[in-house]
Protein backbone atom coordinates (compact mmCIF):
# COMPACT_ATOMS: atom_id res chain seq x y z
CA UNK A 1 0.00 0.00 0.00
CA UNK A 2 1.14 3.54 -0.74
CA UNK A 3 2.08 5.91 2.05
CA UNK A 4 -0.96 8.15 2.57
CA UNK A 5 -0.27 11.85 3.21
CA UNK A 6 -2.91 14.30 4.42
CA UNK A 7 -2.16 17.86 3.24
CA UNK A 8 -4.02 20.64 5.05
CA UNK A 9 -3.34 23.87 3.18
CA UNK A 10 -5.76 26.65 2.17
CA UNK A 11 -3.44 28.46 -0.27
CA UNK A 12 -4.27 26.88 -3.63
CA UNK A 13 -0.87 27.30 -5.29
CA UNK A 14 1.08 25.90 -2.32
CA UNK A 15 -1.35 23.01 -2.04
CA UNK A 16 -0.97 22.18 -5.74
CA UNK A 17 2.84 22.17 -5.47
CA UNK A 18 2.82 19.95 -2.37
CA UNK A 19 0.31 17.55 -3.92
CA UNK A 20 2.33 17.27 -7.13
CA UNK A 21 5.63 16.61 -5.32
CA UNK A 22 4.06 14.08 -2.96
CA UNK A 23 2.40 12.22 -5.81
CA UNK A 24 5.61 12.26 -7.85
CA UNK A 25 7.35 10.73 -4.82
CA UNK A 26 4.89 7.84 -4.88
CA UNK A 27 2.64 8.98 -2.04
CA UNK A 28 -1.13 8.82 -2.01
CA UNK A 29 -2.50 12.27 -1.17
CA UNK A 30 -5.67 13.65 0.41
CA UNK A 31 -6.02 17.43 0.46
CA UNK A 32 -8.14 19.57 2.77
CA UNK A 33 -8.41 23.35 2.49
CA UNK A 34 -10.44 23.70 5.68
CA UNK A 35 -9.10 23.15 9.17
CA UNK A 36 -12.57 22.38 10.47
CA UNK A 37 -12.62 19.11 8.49
CA UNK A 38 -9.31 17.73 9.76
CA UNK A 39 -10.24 16.04 13.04
CA UNK A 40 -13.22 14.14 11.64
CA UNK A 41 -11.18 13.14 8.58
CA UNK A 42 -8.28 11.79 10.66
CA UNK A 43 -10.77 9.83 12.78
CA UNK A 44 -12.49 8.31 9.76
CA UNK A 45 -9.51 7.54 7.48
CA UNK A 46 -6.01 6.08 7.84
CA UNK A 47 -3.05 8.36 7.14
CA UNK A 48 0.68 7.89 7.58
CA UNK A 49 1.55 11.59 8.00
CA UNK A 50 -0.05 15.03 7.95
CA UNK A 51 1.36 18.26 6.50
CA UNK A 52 -0.49 20.90 8.51
CA UNK A 53 -0.52 24.61 7.72
CA UNK A 54 -0.39 26.73 10.88
CA UNK A 55 -2.54 29.60 9.61
CA UNK A 56 -5.92 28.39 8.38
CA UNK A 57 -9.03 30.57 8.05
CA UNK A 58 -11.42 28.53 10.22
CA UNK A 59 -9.23 26.67 12.75
CA UNK A 60 -5.49 27.21 13.23
CA UNK A 61 -2.95 24.42 13.04
CA UNK A 62 -2.06 24.60 16.73
CA UNK A 63 -5.65 23.87 17.76
CA UNK A 64 -5.90 21.08 15.18
CA UNK A 65 -2.66 19.53 16.39
CA UNK A 66 -3.87 19.72 19.98
CA UNK A 67 -7.16 17.98 19.16
CA UNK A 68 -5.56 15.28 17.00
CA UNK A 69 -3.03 14.48 19.74
CA UNK A 70 -5.91 13.65 22.09
CA UNK A 71 -6.59 10.46 20.13
CA UNK A 72 -3.80 9.85 17.59
CA UNK A 73 -0.01 9.70 17.28
CA UNK A 74 -0.19 10.47 13.55
CA UNK A 75 3.13 12.11 12.55
CA UNK A 76 2.57 15.83 11.93
CA UNK A 77 4.78 18.32 10.10
CA UNK A 78 3.61 21.88 10.66
CA UNK A 79 4.05 24.35 7.79
CA UNK A 80 4.00 28.07 8.45
CA UNK A 81 5.19 31.51 7.42
CA UNK A 82 5.95 32.32 11.06
CA UNK A 83 9.56 31.59 11.95
CA UNK A 84 9.79 32.98 15.49
CA UNK A 85 11.14 30.51 18.05
CA UNK A 86 8.04 30.86 20.24
CA UNK A 87 5.87 29.54 17.41
CA UNK A 88 8.16 26.55 16.91
CA UNK A 89 8.11 25.92 20.64
CA UNK A 90 4.32 26.01 20.82
CA UNK A 91 3.92 23.68 17.86
CA UNK A 92 6.41 21.12 19.15
CA UNK A 93 5.02 21.13 22.69
CA UNK A 94 1.64 20.19 21.28
CA UNK A 95 3.14 17.14 19.62
CA UNK A 96 4.25 18.17 16.14
CA UNK A 97 7.05 15.95 14.84
CA UNK A 98 8.69 18.57 12.65
CA UNK A 99 8.30 22.19 11.58
CA UNK A 100 9.10 23.84 8.27
CA UNK A 101 8.84 27.53 7.38
CA UNK A 102 7.65 29.18 4.18
CA UNK A 103 9.12 29.81 1.71
CA UNK A 104 10.43 26.27 1.40
CA UNK A 105 11.84 23.97 -1.21
CA UNK A 106 9.33 21.24 -2.10
CA UNK A 107 12.27 18.81 -2.22
CA UNK A 108 13.07 19.76 1.36
CA UNK A 109 9.49 19.00 2.36
CA UNK A 110 9.72 15.54 0.77
CA UNK A 111 13.02 14.92 2.57
CA UNK A 112 11.43 15.96 5.88
CA UNK A 113 8.45 13.67 5.23
CA UNK A 114 10.72 10.69 4.62
CA UNK A 115 12.79 11.48 7.73
CA UNK A 116 9.72 11.74 9.98
CA UNK A 117 8.25 8.53 8.51
CA UNK A 118 11.51 6.65 9.15
CA UNK A 119 11.57 7.95 12.71
CA UNK A 120 7.96 6.92 13.32
CA UNK A 121 8.60 3.43 11.96
CA UNK A 122 11.68 3.13 14.16
CA UNK A 123 9.84 4.17 17.32
CA UNK A 124 6.41 2.58 17.19
CA UNK A 125 7.31 -1.07 16.44
CA UNK A 126 9.64 -0.97 19.44
CA UNK A 127 6.90 0.41 21.63
CA UNK A 128 4.37 -2.17 20.50
CA UNK A 129 6.81 -5.05 20.98
CA UNK A 130 7.47 -4.21 24.61
CA UNK A 131 5.48 -5.06 27.71
CA UNK A 132 2.24 -3.04 27.88
CA UNK A 133 3.43 -1.52 31.16
CA UNK A 134 6.71 -0.08 32.40
CA UNK A 135 6.71 0.13 36.21
CA UNK A 136 9.24 1.93 38.40
CA UNK A 137 8.33 2.96 41.93
CA UNK A 138 5.32 5.27 41.72
CA UNK A 139 5.51 5.45 37.92
CA UNK A 140 3.40 3.27 35.64
CA UNK A 141 3.87 3.90 31.90
CA UNK A 142 1.99 2.28 29.03
CA UNK A 143 4.15 2.94 25.95
CA UNK A 144 1.65 1.64 23.40
CA UNK A 145 -0.98 4.06 24.74
CA UNK A 146 1.34 6.97 25.61
CA UNK A 147 -0.23 6.88 29.08
CA UNK A 148 1.62 7.70 32.31
CA UNK A 149 0.52 7.58 35.95
CA UNK A 150 2.24 8.68 39.13
CA UNK A 151 0.98 7.40 42.49
CA UNK A 152 -2.05 6.14 40.62
CA UNK A 153 -2.85 9.56 39.15
CA UNK A 154 -3.00 10.18 35.39
CA UNK A 155 -0.36 12.56 34.01
CA UNK A 156 -1.67 14.54 31.05
CA UNK A 157 1.58 14.50 29.04
CA UNK A 158 2.20 15.54 25.45
CA UNK A 159 3.84 12.86 23.24
CA UNK A 160 7.28 14.48 23.58
CA UNK A 161 6.89 14.75 27.35
CA UNK A 162 5.92 11.08 27.51
CA UNK A 163 8.94 10.05 25.43
CA UNK A 164 11.26 12.08 27.66
CA UNK A 165 9.77 10.65 30.86
CA UNK A 166 10.00 7.15 29.42
CA UNK A 167 13.75 7.64 28.80
CA UNK A 168 14.26 8.64 32.43
CA UNK A 169 12.12 5.83 33.84
CA UNK A 170 13.86 3.18 31.74
CA UNK A 171 17.27 4.22 33.13
CA UNK A 172 16.82 5.65 36.66
CA UNK A 173 19.94 7.36 37.94
CA UNK A 174 21.42 7.85 34.48
CA UNK A 175 22.21 11.47 33.69
CA UNK A 176 20.94 12.53 30.28
CA UNK A 177 22.53 15.61 28.74
CA UNK A 178 20.32 18.01 26.82
CA UNK A 179 22.00 16.80 23.62
CA UNK A 180 21.09 13.21 24.52
CA UNK A 181 17.45 14.21 24.89
CA UNK A 182 17.42 16.41 21.80
CA UNK A 183 18.83 13.58 19.68
CA UNK A 184 16.32 11.07 21.03
CA UNK A 185 13.27 13.29 20.66
CA UNK A 186 14.15 15.39 17.63
CA UNK A 187 16.59 13.48 15.44
CA UNK A 188 17.35 15.31 12.17
CA UNK A 189 15.48 18.38 13.40
CA UNK A 190 17.90 21.29 13.56
CA UNK A 191 15.46 24.03 14.63
CA UNK A 192 15.12 22.79 18.22
CA UNK A 193 17.12 24.33 21.07
CA UNK A 194 17.95 23.45 24.67
CA UNK A 195 15.01 25.61 25.69
CA UNK A 196 12.64 22.96 24.37
CA UNK A 197 14.10 20.35 26.72
CA UNK A 198 14.01 22.68 29.72
CA UNK A 199 10.38 23.48 28.93
CA UNK A 200 9.46 19.80 28.66
CA UNK A 201 11.14 19.05 32.00
CA UNK A 202 9.40 22.01 33.64
CA UNK A 203 6.03 20.82 32.34
CA UNK A 204 6.55 17.22 33.48
CA UNK A 205 7.60 18.39 36.95
CA UNK A 206 4.55 20.64 37.16
CA UNK A 207 2.23 17.77 36.24
CA UNK A 208 3.84 15.43 38.78
CA UNK A 209 3.66 18.15 41.44
CA UNK A 210 -0.05 18.64 40.69
CA UNK A 211 -0.84 15.06 41.71
CA UNK A 212 1.89 14.67 44.36
CA UNK A 213 3.06 18.04 45.74
CA UNK A 214 5.92 16.58 47.83
CA UNK A 215 7.44 14.59 44.96
CA UNK A 216 10.31 15.82 42.78
CA UNK A 217 11.85 12.74 41.16
CA UNK A 218 13.39 14.55 38.18
CA UNK A 219 16.65 16.12 39.31
CA UNK A 220 18.82 18.68 37.56
CA UNK A 221 22.53 17.91 37.37
CA UNK A 222 24.15 21.33 37.17
CA UNK A 223 25.95 21.93 33.89
CA UNK A 224 25.10 18.47 32.57
CA UNK A 225 21.42 17.60 32.29
CA UNK A 226 18.72 15.61 34.06
CA UNK A 227 18.19 12.28 35.80
CA UNK A 228 15.45 10.37 37.57
CA UNK A 229 16.08 9.94 41.30
CA UNK A 230 13.68 7.58 43.09
CA UNK A 231 15.52 7.65 46.43
CA UNK A 232 12.96 9.88 48.19
N, C-alpha and C positions, 0 to 999 in steps of 0.2 A: 504493500500500500504506500501511496505517496505521503510525504510529510505535508500536513495540512496547516497552513498559516492563515490566521485571522488578521486582516489589516483594518484598523479603525482610523480613518483619515477623512476629514471633510473637504480638504482642498483637492479639487478634481485632478489637477495636473500632477501633484505629488502622488496621489493615489494611483493614477495610471502608470507612472514610472515604477512605483514599488510593485504593483501587480505584474507588470511586464518582466521586471528583473526576477521576481520570485518564480514566475512561470517558466522563464528561460532557464532557471536553475533546477527545474524539475519538481517544484513544489506545487501542490494544489492550493488554491487561494480562494478565500471568502472575503468580500469587502463590505464594510459597513461605513456609512457616512455619518451615522447618528450614534452618539454615545448612549442614548437611552435604550438602544436595542442590544447592547453588548452583553449585559448580565444574563438576560433570558436566552440569548444565542449560545453563550458558553455553557449554560446549563443543559441546553437541548441538543448540542452537537459536540463532536469530539475534535479537538484541535491539538496540535503539537506545540504551537507557539503563537503569541499575539504581539503584533506591532501596534502600539497604542499611542496615538497623538495626545499630547498633554492638553492642548487648548481645543476643545470641541464646543459647539454652540449650545448644546442642551445639557450636557453633563461632562465635567472636566475629567481628564485622565486619572488624576489622583483619586477622585471619588470612585471611579470605575475600578481602579486597581484595588482600593480598599474593600469594595464589595466582593470582587472576585476572590480575593484572598480569604474571605470568610468561608469559602467552600471548595476552593480549587488551588492546586499548586502549579497551574499552567504557567510555563515560562513566559515572562512579559518583558519586552523591550520598549521603553518609553521613548517617544520621538517628540522633540519640542524645539521651539525657537529660543527658549529661555536657557541661558547657559550659566546663570548664577549658581554658586555652590549650594545655596540654601535650597534651590529647587531640586538639585540632584539629591541632596540629603533627604528631602521630604519623599521623593519618589522611591528611593532605595529603602527607606525605613518602612514604607508600606508594602514592600515585598517585590519591587521590580528587580529583574535579574540583570538588566543592563540599561544604559541610557545613552541616547545619541542625539546630538544637536543639529538643527538645520542652520545653514545649508550643509548637506552631506553628500558623499559619493554613494550612489546606489550599490556599487561594488563593496563599499565598506559595510553597508547594511547587511548584505548577503553574508559577508565574512562574520559579522557579529551574530547573525542568526545561526550559522553553523557552529560557532563557538559555544553559544548558549545551549544549543541542542546537544552538543557533545557533553557539556557539563551536566545537563539534566540526566542524560542517559548514564553518566558515570555515577551520579549520586543516588538516584532512585532505586535501581536494582539492588544496590548495597543495603539501602534502608529496608526494602521489602524482604531481603534474604535473612535479616537478623531477627532475633527474638522480638516479639511484639512489645516487650517492655524492657526498659533499661532502668534498674533500681540502684540507687546509692543513697544511703541514709534517708533523709526526708524527701529526696527527689524520686519521682516516678515519671519516666519519659516514654512515650509511645512514638517511635520514629516514623512508622508508616502512617500515623495520623497527625503528626506534628503537634502532639498534645503533651503538655508538661504540667505536673502537679508538685506542689511543695507542701508538706504536712497535710496532705489530703486536699488542698485547695488548688483549684485550676488557675494556671498562670496564662493570661491572655497575651501570648507572645506573637510577634511577627515571624515569618519564616526565617529571616536572617537571625533574629534573636534566638529562635529555637536551635538553629544550627550551631550558633556560638555556645549556647548553654550545653548542648550535647557534647561538643568538643571538651568542655571543662569537666563534665560529669564522667565521660569515658576515661579521663586521665586525671583523677584528683591529685592535687599536689604538684602537677607539672606546671611550670611557668610558660605561658604562651606569650611571645612578643606580639606587638601590634602587626608586624609584618607576617608572622605566622597566621594570624587571624585573617588579615587582608587576603593572603594567598588562598586560604581555605574557603573563604566566603565569596571572594570576588576575583577569581582567577581570570587573567586576560582582560581585566577591566581597570584601565589606567586612571580613570577620573575619580577614584575613591581615595580619600585621605584618612589619616589617623583619627580625625575628628569623628568619622563614621563609627569606628570601633568604640571610642570613648562614649559616644551617644548610645550605642547598643548596650554597653555595660551599664551605663546610668539607668537606662530604661528597665533592664532586667532586674537590677537591684531595687528599683522603685516598686516593681511588681511583686518581688519577693517580700519586701518590707510591708506592702499593703496587706498581705495575708499572714505575715509573721514579723511584727515590728522589731523583735529582739534579734532577728537572724540577719547575718551579713556574711554568707559563705564565700562570696566572690571578693578576693583580696587583691589590692594593687601591690605590685612589686616595683618600688620606685626605680624609674629609669629603665625598666625592662618590659613589664607588661602585666598580665593578670594570671591568677590561678584560683582553683577551687579548694577551699580549706574547710574540711568537715570536722575539725577538732573541737569546735564549740558544742 
